[in-house]
């Protein structure tokens, strides 16, 4: 008797996903709870485990397909007796697959598997995490071997974006098929004229901005790659925030010497006692929490004609990953110590980089912190993480001359930026909030004394 593999519940408001890659092939033995297939949602990448042990009998959805929650992915049957052997032909998964949906990757310059053929399997054993199907196909087209590409996926797996990066950096294209040149004197259709754009307009969605025509010689050297679902979601949410909120940014600067001295003095003792390093993020989070208590509007959100004030603080911490920006949430940061916040930030950061964040890890945030200073940013105007009303931008610590007690001295200074929704937060409240954060950082004993 066969056991169906179906798309699991993916979290609040998530109704569909895109097939990333299969870790097993038809005919492979699988163990119960062993990862079978990777699904990419709007927010995270999740692995679907095997519901039972046996043999993978069929694959009903291929990489690139869009599937709904509950959709059939494949089937497991037997107890291993049907495992593939070199003499036995592999069953064709497509015969048991439901009617194919239109190719979700239409419009890409890079070719993807045709709707009537199985994607080429990776040459490496699944347990070795060989290149993903789309990466393998692109490598074959451009005469690249595994040693030519550095993998950024789990366990060093080569992903499609890794291959594209290798090609940009000078990968071997000598035997790659030459791009089909356009008809002399013409250029490729603009995005608004392409079939996918027209279909989008017919569905009632806003059409993408029309692209200006490019020269024929430039068009042949361009590359079109479909945005990942995560990148599409990031783009949509950020633009929605700009279109909806009355966004404004106020700035201040903070002398980081007191915090740096405190950290230098106690970092070894702190790590020995709590098992985690004393960083800046835990101290900043604590300073933010203190300020939110005094200025609750920055921790609130608008719902229609109502304002919802939150009597708790779930602090989102923006983390940059290879696949895009994610914002895991430190829940109840107002009731946590600096050590507890540091541990939580460390755990969430590791899960983000490893692609292991769950939907629950990124829901419910009331305020967000973004540290662009780790990349060298000196100043920025962060965009709100809707429906939140405030986001704090932290930046590079840089020594600058400042006046202290009537004398010019050199201090490690950091610019702070608070972007806020002016519909709910007044300028006085925003400035006061940022001043309170500054005061806590320049006199960290205030955090201990709850001042």
VOSEDREN-151666 format. One record per residue (C-alpha): x, z, y; residue number from 0. Coordinates in steps of 0.25 Angstrom, whole numbers. Example, Ala and Ser with C-alpha at 12.3 -4.5 7.8 and 13.67 -1.06 7.14 Angstrom:
<atoms>
xx;zz;yy;resi
49;31;-18;0
55;29;-4;1
</atoms>
This chain:
<atoms>
xx;zz;yy;resi
0;0;0;0
5;-4;14;1
7;6;26;2
4;0;39;3
14;1;51;4
6;2;64;5
10;4;78;6
9;19;81;7
3;26;93;8
13;23;104;9
9;34;114;10
-1;35;126;11
-5;22;133;12
4;14;124;13
-4;4;116;14
6;-7;111;15
20;-9;108;16
30;-20;105;17
37;-22;92;18
52;-19;95;19
59;-21;81;20
57;-18;66;21
67;-9;60;22
63;-14;46;23
60;-27;40;24
49;-31;30;25
53;-27;16;26
62;-15;21;27
60;-1;15;28
55;9;25;29
55;24;25;30
43;32;31;31
45;35;46;32
57;25;46;33
56;17;60;34
50;3;57;35
48;-4;70;36
51;-1;85;37
39;-2;95;38
42;-4;110;39
31;2;119;40
29;2;134;41
37;15;134;42
45;18;122;43
50;11;109;44
45;18;96;45
48;16;82;46
37;15;71;47
41;23;59;48
37;18;45;49
23;25;41;50
28;25;26;51
39;22;17;52
40;8;10;53
43;-6;13;54
40;-13;26;55
30;-24;21;56
26;-31;34;57
29;-32;49;58
17;-35;57;59
23;-35;71;60
36;-41;75;61
46;-37;86;62
40;-41;100;63
25;-40;95;64
16;-31;103;65
8;-21;95;66
-3;-11;98;67
-4;3;93;68
-9;3;79;69
-5;-12;76;70
1;-15;63;71
16;-16;62;72
18;-18;48;73
17;-12;34;74
25;-4;24;75
22;-4;9;76
27;-1;-4;77
38;10;-7;78
50;1;-6;79
48;-8;-18;80
46;-20;-8;81
59;-18;-1;82
65;-31;3;83
76;-37;-6;84
85;-49;-4;85
78;-57;-14;86
64;-54;-10;87
58;-61;2;88
54;-53;14;89
39;-53;16;90
34;-59;29;91
29;-49;38;92
21;-59;47;93
11;-62;36;94
5;-48;37;95
7;-47;52;96
-6;-48;61;97
-8;-60;70;98
4;-61;79;99
2;-58;94;100
8;-67;105;101
23;-65;106;102
25;-53;115;103
38;-58;119;104
34;-72;125;105
42;-76;137;106
55;-71;132;107
67;-80;133;108
72;-74;120;109
65;-79;108;110
57;-69;100;111
52;-71;85;112
41;-81;84;113
27;-76;81;114
28;-82;67;115
41;-77;62;116
47;-64;59;117
58;-59;69;118
72;-60;63;119
76;-47;57;120
89;-40;61;121
101;-43;52;122
105;-28;51;123
98;-18;42;124
86;-11;50;125
93;2;48;126
105;-3;56;127
96;-7;67;128
100;-21;69;129
96;-30;81;130
82;-30;84;131
75;-43;80;132
74;-48;94;133
89;-45;97;134
93;-51;84;135
86;-64;87;136
92;-65;101;137
106;-62;95;138
105;-73;85;139
100;-83;96;140
113;-79;104;141
123;-78;93;142
125;-63;95;143
129;-54;84;144
126;-39;83;145
141;-36;88;146
138;-44;101;147
127;-35;105;148
127;-20;108;149
114;-13;104;150
106;-3;112;151
95;0;103;152
94;11;93;153
106;13;84;154
112;2;92;155
102;-9;88;156
103;-22;96;157
91;-25;105;158
86;-37;111;159
91;-32;125;160
105;-30;119;161
106;-44;115;162
101;-49;129;163
112;-40;135;164
123;-45;126;165
119;-59;130;166
119;-56;145;167
133;-50;143;168
138;-63;137;169
134;-63;122;170
137;-76;114;171
127;-86;117;172
135;-98;112;173
126;-101;101;174
113;-96;107;175
102;-107;109;176
102;-112;123;177
90;-109;132;178
80;-121;133;179
82;-127;147;180
70;-129;155;181
66;-143;159;182
75;-148;170;183
70;-144;184;184
60;-134;179;185
61;-119;176;186
54;-109;167;187
40;-105;170;188
39;-93;179;189
34;-80;172;190
20;-81;178;191
19;-95;172;192
23;-91;158;193
12;-89;147;194
14;-74;146;195
13;-73;161;196
0;-81;161;197
-5;-73;149;198
-2;-60;157;199
-11;-65;169;200
-22;-69;160;201
-22;-55;154;202
-24;-49;168;203
-10;-43;170;204
-2;-45;182;205
6;-58;181;206
21;-56;183;207
28;-61;196;208
30;-76;196;209
45;-78;194;210
52;-88;203;211
57;-101;197;212
72;-101;193;213
82;-112;193;214
82;-119;179;215
97;-116;177;216
94;-101;180;217
81;-101;171;218
89;-106;159;219
98;-94;160;220
88;-83;162;221
83;-74;151;222
68;-69;149;223
66;-56;141;224
53;-49;139;225
52;-35;145;226
51;-24;135;227
38;-16;135;228
46;-4;141;229
51;-12;152;230
38;-18;155;231
32;-5;156;232
43;1;165;233
40;-11;174;234
25;-10;174;235
25;5;176;236
35;5;188;237
28;-6;195;238
15;1;193;239
21;13;199;240
25;5;211;241
12;-1;213;242
4;12;211;243
11;23;218;244
14;25;232;245
29;26;229;246
39;32;238;247
53;38;237;248
60;49;244;249
74;53;243;250
84;65;244;251
97;69;240;252
103;81;232;253
116;87;231;254
119;88;217;255
131;97;218;256
123;110;214;257
117;104;202;258
130;98;198;259
137;111;200;260
127;118;192;261
128;108;180;262
143;109;180;263
143;124;180;264
132;126;169;265
132;113;161;266
141;118;149;267
133;131;148;268
120;123;149;269
123;114;138;270
128;125;129;271
115;133;131;272
105;122;131;273
112;111;123;274
110;100;133;275
118;96;145;276
114;100;159;277
111;87;167;278
104;84;180;279
91;79;175;280
86;93;170;281
90;99;183;282
83;88;191;283
71;89;182;284
70;104;185;285
71;101;200;286
60;91;199;287
51;100;192;288
53;111;203;289
50;101;213;290
37;96;206;291
32;110;206;292
32;110;221;293
28;96;223;294
17;93;212;295
13;80;218;296
26;74;213;297
22;78;199;298
8;73;200;299
1;59;198;300
-11;51;203;301
-23;48;194;302
-33;40;201;303
-37;49;213;304
-32;61;207;305
-18;68;207;306
-14;75;195;307
-4;86;197;308
5;90;185;309
8;104;182;310
19;101;174;311
32;92;175;312
35;81;165;313
47;75;170;314
51;60;167;315
65;57;166;316
68;42;167;317
78;37;157;318
84;23;156;319
85;16;143;320
89;3;137;321
75;-1;137;322
71;4;150;323
67;16;158;324
59;27;151;325
54;41;157;326
54;52;146;327
47;65;151;328
52;79;151;329
39;86;149;330
36;100;156;331
50;99;163;332
44;110;172;333
44;120;161;334
58;116;155;335
72;121;159;336
83;112;163;337
89;113;149;338
76;109;143;339
74;97;152;340
88;93;150;341
86;93;135;342
73;85;136;343
79;75;145;344
90;73;136;345
81;71;124;346
72;61;131;347
84;53;136;348
89;52;122;349
76;48;117;350
75;37;128;351
88;31;125;352
86;31;110;353
72;25;112;354
65;37;106;355
56;41;117;356
42;44;113;357
30;41;121;358
27;55;124;359
41;57;129;360
38;48;141;361
23;52;145;362
18;62;155;363
29;63;165;364
25;69;179;365
38;66;186;366
50;57;184;367
65;58;186;368
74;46;186;369
90;47;187;370
95;34;192;371
108;42;195;372
113;40;180;373
114;25;183;374
121;27;197;375
108;25;206;376
111;32;219;377
96;30;224;378
83;24;219;379
68;25;222;380
62;28;208;381
48;22;204;382
37;32;200;383
34;34;185;384
19;32;186;385
10;40;187;386
20;50;191;387
21;53;206;388
36;56;207;389
50;52;202;390
64;57;205;391
75;48;206;392
89;54;204;393
102;47;207;394
117;46;207;395
125;59;211;396
135;54;221;397
144;62;230;398
141;60;245;399
145;67;258;400
134;77;262;401
133;88;273;402
133;102;267;403
133;114;277;404
138;104;288;405
149;99;280;406
151;85;273;407
153;87;258;408
153;78;246;409
141;81;237;410
135;75;224;411
122;69;230;412
110;63;223;413
99;55;229;414
85;59;224;415
73;50;225;416
59;54;223;417
49;42;221;418
34;47;223;419
20;43;223;420
16;44;238;421
1;44;234;422
3;58;229;423
16;63;234;424
18;65;249;425
31;63;255;426
33;77;259;427
30;81;244;428
40;70;239;429
51;75;249;430
49;89;245;431
50;87;230;432
63;80;232;433
68;91;241;434
65;101;230;435
72;93;220;436
84;92;229;437
84;107;232;438
83;111;217;439
95;102;214;440
104;107;226;441
100;121;222;442
98;121;207;443
96;136;206;444
82;133;212;445
78;127;199;446
82;140;192;447
75;149;202;448
63;140;202;449
64;138;217;450
</atoms>
